[in-house]
Amino acid sequence: MKVLVKVTRNYQVTIPASVRERLGIRIGDLLSVEVDGDRIILRKVVQEIPTIRLGRELTIDDIDRLIEEGLMRNAGGSD
């Protein structure tokens, strides 16, 4: 699929509806921008929301620990 878009004076472009629908891009989604030679590559960032099945109720300490682990994982860090 090839579609032409125009760069506005604020250096913005609109993603055509056909492309948004095909990729499932919604308001608030994140896109990564990569330059490859003379090409600009936009990719939809898939954010995983982890599911936790502990078989018990979460404590405040559990929640704090899981948040910290998620932040470290998203930042590319490790424990």
Phi, psi and omega in degrees: 000127178233127181225138176268138174229157182255139176276128179280174180294343175266015179061037177251153174230153176259132176279120182302149182304320181298323178288315179302316181293318181298321182264355180070034180279129181238165176303133179092348177294154177261142174238139174267148180241127181229141176254127179230095185066243179258017181251144172252125182247121175256132177231138175289130178274123179267113180263120180274131174256109185293144175259133182245122178237095183261342184077012178207170179285147178278142173265168176300320178297320177299314182297313179301316180296316181294323176297314180298318178297318179295319178297317179296318181295317181289332179275354179082014180271180177216162180280000000 
